[in-house]
């Protein structure tokens, strides 16, 4: 936050990290809505001042909230997605449609997002295949597509380490 000169709010999803509860899609969405509500009501921050950041599974609640705020007519300022997934099921199987029980269907939320979206994805991602980032980028309305950052040779968990010496990740 000091390098970028921004304030950061981070939280654990229910059932993840040090948070109690059960991990499930419904609770993860409730968690990001609670964090967002806190920023709006307690911290008095405007939606236009909030940029969502979602990495891997975290791309799910970020796409969900960005889509929801756009549909409500007061979109967040932007979204950064690192190693995002099209949906949970698509990580394991290359389907081109959303199954009824599929989780975190970012591909279905993306067309409804109404703010700039910046996608960072490693071309050698061994967890969430690179094409997820590419297809998600293409599913956004063209006016909201920020130039993506495809990190050549990076995997799922080494983007920051790979780019730290050059400073390219922060840039």
C-alpha positions in Angstrom: 0.0 0.0 0.0 2.9 2.4 0.7 4.4 1.8 -2.7 1.1 2.3 -4.6 -0.1 5.0 -2.2 -3.4 3.3 -1.6 -5.4 1.9 1.3 -6.0 -1.8 1.3 -8.7 -3.8 3.0 -8.2 -7.6 3.1 -10.3 -10.2 4.7 -10.6 -14.0 4.9 -13.5 -15.8 3.4 -15.7 -18.0 5.7 -13.8 -21.3 6.2 -10.6 -20.0 4.7 -7.4 -18.7 6.4 -8.1 -17.9 10.0 -11.9 -17.4 9.5 -14.4 -19.8 11.0 -17.4 -21.2 9.2 -17.8 -23.5 6.2 -16.3 -22.7 2.9 -19.0 -22.4 0.3 -19.9 -20.1 -2.6 -22.9 -18.5 -0.9 -20.8 -17.5 2.2 -17.9 -16.2 0.1 -20.3 -13.9 -1.7 -21.8 -12.8 1.6 -18.3 -12.1 2.9 -17.4 -9.7 0.0 -20.8 -8.0 0.3 -20.1 -7.5 4.1 -16.7 -6.1 3.4 -18.1 -3.8 0.7 -20.9 -2.6 3.0 -18.3 -1.8 5.7 -16.4 0.3 3.2 -19.5 2.2 2.2 -21.3 2.6 5.5 -18.5 2.8 8.1 -15.6 4.1 6.2 -17.8 6.3 4.0 -15.9 5.3 0.8 -17.8 5.8 -2.5 -18.1 2.8 -4.9 -16.2 4.9 -7.5 -13.2 4.9 -5.2 -13.1 1.1 -4.7 -11.0 -1.3 -6.9 -11.5 -5.0 -6.3 -8.6 -7.4 -6.5 -9.2 -11.1 -6.8 -6.6 -13.8 -7.2 -7.5 -17.3 -8.3 -10.6 -18.4 -6.4 -10.8 -14.7 -5.2 -11.7 -13.8 -8.8 -15.1 -15.3 -8.1 -16.3 -12.9 -5.4 -14.7 -10.0 -7.2 -16.5 -10.7 -10.5 -19.7 -11.3 -8.6 -19.6 -8.0 -6.8 -18.4 -6.0 -9.8 -21.3 -7.4 -11.8 -23.8 -6.8 -9.0 -22.7 -3.1 -8.5 -22.9 -2.5 -12.2 -26.4 -3.9 -12.4 -27.4 -1.7 -9.4 -26.2 1.3 -11.4 -23.3 2.3 -9.1 -20.2 0.3 -10.2 -17.0 0.0 -8.4 -14.0 1.9 -10.0 -12.3 -1.2 -11.4 -11.3 -4.8 -11.0 -7.9 -6.5 -11.1 -8.0 -10.3 -11.6 -4.8 -12.4 -11.1 -4.9 -15.9 -12.4 -8.7 -15.8 -12.7 -10.9 -18.8 -13.4 -13.8 -19.1 -15.8 -15.7 -21.2 -13.2 -14.7 -23.8 -10.7 -15.8 -26.7 -12.9 -14.0 -25.4 -15.9 -10.7 -25.6 -14.0 -10.9 -29.4 -14.3 -13.0 -29.7 -17.5 -13.0 -27.7 -20.6 -16.7 -27.1 -21.0 -18.1 -24.1 -22.9 -21.2 -23.8 -20.8 -22.1 -23.4 -17.2 -23.3 -26.5 -15.4 -26.2 -25.9 -13.0 -24.1 -26.8 -9.9 -20.9 -25.0 -11.1 -19.3 -22.6 -8.7 -18.0 -19.1 -9.2 -19.2 -18.7 -12.8 -17.0 -15.6 -13.6 -17.6 -16.2 -17.3 -21.3 -15.4 -16.7 -20.6 -12.4 -14.5 -18.0 -10.8 -16.8 -20.3 -9.4 -19.5 -22.3 -7.5 -16.9 -19.2 -5.8 -15.3 -19.4 -2.0 -15.9 -15.8 -0.8 -15.0 -12.3 -1.4 -16.3 -11.0 -4.9 -15.7 -7.2 -5.7 -15.7 -6.3 -9.3 -16.0 -2.9 -10.8 -15.0 -2.2 -14.4 -15.8 0.8 -16.6 -16.2 1.2 -18.4 -19.5 2.3 -21.6 -17.8 -0.3 -21.7 -15.0 -0.5 -25.3 -13.8 -3.6 -24.7 -11.6 -5.9 -22.4 -13.6 -5.1 -22.8 -17.3 -3.9 -19.7 -19.1 -6.9 -19.8 -21.5 -9.2 -19.0 -18.5 -7.6 -15.5 -18.4 -7.8 -15.1 -22.1 -11.5 -16.2 -22.4 -12.5 -14.1 -19.4 -10.9 -11.1 -21.1 -12.8 -11.7 -24.3 -16.1 -12.1 -22.4 -15.8 -8.5 -21.0 -17.5 -5.7 -22.9 -14.7 -4.3 -25.1 -15.0 -0.8 -23.5 -14.0 -2.3 -20.1 -11.1 -4.4 -21.2 -7.8 -3.0 -19.9 -4.7 -4.2 -21.7 -4.0 -7.6 -20.1 -0.7 -8.6 -18.6 0.2 -12.1 -19.8 3.3 -13.1 -17.8 5.4 -15.3 -20.1 6.6 -18.4 -18.4 4.9 -17.7 -15.0 2.8 -20.3 -13.2 0.0 -20.0 -10.7 2.0 -19.1 -7.6 5.2 -17.5 -8.9 4.1 -14.3 -10.7 5.1 -11.9 -8.0 8.4 -13.7 -7.3 9.2 -13.8 -11.0 8.6 -10.1 -11.5 10.0 -8.8 -8.2 13.5 -8.1 -9.5 12.3 -6.0 -12.4 9.5 -4.2 -10.4 7.1 -5.1 -13.3 4.5 -6.5 -11.0 4.0 -3.3 -9.1 4.4 -1.2 -12.3 
